Amino acid sequence: MTTRMTPMMTRLGAVLVAGLVATAAHGQDFTHADDGMPWCDTLEIGSAGAVDCALMPADVLLNFAYETGEWESILSFTQHDPMTGELLDASDPLTIESVVSAPTLRDINEDGTPEVFIPYITGNVNTYYYVWQADEAGLYYPSGELGGFGVDAFELRDGLVITTTRDSATTYHETAQLLDVDGFVPIYEMLINAANGSCTITDGSGIMARGLDAATITADCEAGLAN
């Protein structure tokens, strides 16, 4: 990732310093509570799309600042030292389309550190996210994308991240991926037809390497539909 200072980042830095001055007299860490940028997890779904907000997993402060255009928004995602306000990293601009929710945190691979999910487009049912994970120093870097019914609906099954997207009222796609330090590794994709109770693997390129069996995967899926 390349850190680039822009006028927006400069303004954010000034806000951070002002927050530090305001809280230093009280001996508190910088909490980002009074500078006009709310915490992302306090925003209501439906009105939280492309709203400037912040998150603070562990020892890094994450700022999400949007510049809204006619058809899409451009997100500047910056990472700061919460004690000093120092800019630690800045992403390249991220394109955000129609979204209704704010960035959120979830430890999707249960390694003890939450990943960052940045929604970039929401349809009638499915939302798609840029996913960032933390390195050993606690700084976040891009790991790929996930789509489905929402971050809370993503499932961790046997070490794999399972997501489901809906095609129609009766057909769904299930995707299984492994999240490693280099990002998401595809394991399989499966078409689920709830109307006739069938499950069909459409891409099983990672199944053998993972030590899985395609027939068992489809049989378990169809048994779940039968119940």
C-alpha positions in Angstrom: 0.0 0.0 0.0 1.2 3.5 -0.8 0.6 6.3 1.7 -0.4 9.5 -0.1 -1.3 12.7 1.6 -4.3 14.5 0.1 -6.1 17.6 1.2 -8.7 15.4 2.8 -6.1 13.6 4.8 -4.6 16.8 5.8 -7.9 18.0 7.2 -8.4 14.7 9.0 -4.9 15.1 10.6 -5.9 18.6 11.8 -9.0 17.2 13.3 -7.0 14.5 15.1 -4.6 17.0 16.6 -7.5 19.1 17.8 -9.0 16.1 19.4 -5.8 15.3 21.2 -5.5 18.8 22.6 -9.1 18.6 23.8 -8.5 15.3 25.6 -4.9 15.6 26.9 -6.0 17.7 29.9 -8.1 14.8 31.1 -5.4 12.2 30.6 -7.6 10.2 28.2 -6.7 8.4 25.0 -7.9 10.0 21.8 -11.4 8.6 21.3 -12.7 10.4 18.3 -16.0 11.2 20.1 -16.3 14.9 19.7 -14.9 15.8 16.3 -18.0 15.3 14.2 -17.1 11.9 12.9 -19.2 9.3 14.7 -18.3 5.7 15.5 -19.4 3.5 12.6 -21.2 1.0 14.8 -23.5 3.7 16.2 -25.0 4.4 12.8 -28.3 3.0 11.9 -28.5 0.6 8.9 -30.5 2.3 6.1 -29.0 5.8 6.7 -25.4 4.8 7.3 -24.3 4.5 3.7 -21.2 6.7 2.8 -21.3 8.5 6.1 -18.0 9.5 7.6 -17.2 7.4 10.6 -14.4 5.7 12.6 -13.6 2.3 14.1 -10.9 1.4 16.6 -9.9 -2.2 16.8 -7.0 -2.8 19.2 -4.4 0.0 18.9 -5.2 1.6 15.6 -7.8 4.2 14.7 -9.5 3.7 11.4 -11.1 6.7 9.6 -13.6 6.4 6.7 -14.1 9.7 4.9 -16.4 9.8 1.8 -16.5 12.3 -1.0 -19.9 11.8 -2.5 -20.6 12.3 -6.2 -23.7 12.1 -8.3 -23.5 8.3 -8.9 -20.9 7.0 -6.5 -18.7 8.0 -3.6 -14.9 7.9 -3.2 -13.7 6.6 0.1 -10.4 7.6 1.8 -9.6 4.9 4.3 -6.8 6.1 6.7 -5.2 4.5 9.7 -3.9 6.5 12.7 -2.1 6.1 16.0 -5.0 6.8 18.4 -2.7 8.4 21.0 -0.8 10.8 18.8 -3.0 11.1 15.7 -0.1 10.1 13.5 -1.1 8.9 10.1 0.1 5.4 9.8 -1.3 4.4 6.4 -3.7 5.5 3.7 -5.4 3.4 1.1 -5.8 4.2 -2.5 -9.2 5.7 -3.2 -12.0 3.1 -2.9 -15.1 3.3 -5.1 -18.4 3.0 -3.2 -21.7 2.6 -5.0 -25.1 2.4 -3.4 -24.8 1.2 0.2 -27.0 1.4 3.3 -24.6 0.3 6.0 -21.3 1.5 7.5 -17.9 -0.3 7.7 -17.9 -2.9 10.4 -15.6 -5.3 12.3 -15.8 -9.1 12.6 -13.2 -11.8 13.3 -14.3 -13.9 10.4 -11.4 -16.5 10.7 -11.4 -16.6 14.5 -7.7 -15.7 14.8 -8.4 -13.2 17.6 -8.1 -10.1 15.4 -11.2 -8.7 13.7 -11.3 -8.1 9.9 -12.7 -4.8 8.5 -15.7 -5.1 6.1 -16.3 -2.1 3.9 -19.6 -2.3 2.0 -19.2 -1.0 -1.5 -22.5 -2.0 -3.2 -25.9 -3.2 -1.9 -28.6 -4.7 -4.2 -32.1 -6.0 -3.3 -30.7 -8.7 -1.0 -26.9 -9.0 -1.4 -24.2 -6.6 -0.1 -20.6 -6.8 -1.3 -17.6 -5.8 0.9 -14.0 -5.0 0.6 -12.3 -7.1 3.3 -9.1 -6.0 5.0 -7.1 -7.9 7.6 -4.5 -6.9 10.1 -0.8 -7.7 9.8 1.5 -8.5 12.8 1.8 -4.8 13.5 -1.9 -4.3 13.6 -2.2 -2.3 10.4 -4.8 -3.4 7.9 -4.3 -4.4 4.3 -6.7 -5.5 1.6 -7.5 -9.3 1.4 -10.2 -9.5 -1.2 -14.0 -9.3 -1.4 -17.0 -11.1 0.0 -20.7 -10.9 -0.9 -23.8 -12.1 0.7 -26.7 -11.3 3.0 -24.5 -9.4 5.4 -21.4 -9.7 7.6 -23.3 -11.4 10.4 -24.6 -14.0 8.0 -21.1 -15.1 6.9 -20.3 -18.5 8.3 -17.0 -20.0 9.4 -17.2 -23.8 8.8 -14.3 -26.2 9.2 -11.9 -23.2 8.9 -13.5 -22.0 5.7 -15.4 -18.7 5.2 -18.9 -19.6 3.8 -21.0 -17.0 2.1 -24.3 -17.2 0.4 -25.8 -14.9 -2.3 -29.3 -15.1 -3.6 -30.0 -15.3 -7.4 -33.8 -15.7 -7.1 -36.5 -16.7 -4.7 -35.3 -20.3 -4.9 -31.7 -20.3 -6.1 -28.6 -19.4 -4.2 -24.8 -19.6 -4.6 -22.7 -20.8 -1.7 -19.0 -19.9 -1.9 -16.3 -21.4 0.4 -13.0 -19.7 0.7 -9.9 -19.9 3.0 -8.6 -16.6 4.4 -4.8 -16.7 4.7 -2.2 -14.0 5.0 -2.3 -13.4 1.2 -6.0 -13.0 1.1 -8.9 -15.3 0.1 -8.3 -18.6 -1.5 -11.2 -20.1 -3.5 -12.2 -23.6 -2.4 -15.5 -24.2 -4.1 -18.7 -22.6 -5.4 -22.1 -24.4 -5.3 -25.5 -23.7 -6.8 -28.3 -24.4 -4.4 -31.8 -24.9 -5.8 -34.3 -24.9 -2.9 -37.2 -25.6 -5.2 -36.0 -29.1 -6.2 -33.7 -29.7 -3.3 -30.5 -30.0 -5.4 -27.0 -28.8 -4.7 -24.5 -28.7 -7.6 -20.8 -27.8 -7.3 -20.0 -25.4 -10.2 -16.3 -24.8 -9.3 -14.5 -27.2 -7.1 -10.9 -26.2 -8.0 -9.8 -26.0 -4.4 -11.6 -29.0 -3.0 -8.9 -31.7 -3.4 -6.1 -29.4 -2.1 -8.2 -28.8 1.0 -8.7 -32.6 1.5 -12.5 -32.4 1.0 -14.9 -34.5 -0.9 -17.3 -33.0 -3.4 -19.9 -35.7 -3.0 -19.9 -35.3 0.7 -20.3 -31.5 0.4 -23.3 -31.8 -2.0 -24.9 -34.6 0.1 -24.7 -32.5 3.3 -26.1 -29.5 1.4 -29.1 -31.5 0.1 -29.7 -33.1 3.5 -29.9 -29.6 4.9 -32.5 -28.7 2.3 -34.5 -31.8 3.0 -34.8 -30.8 6.7 
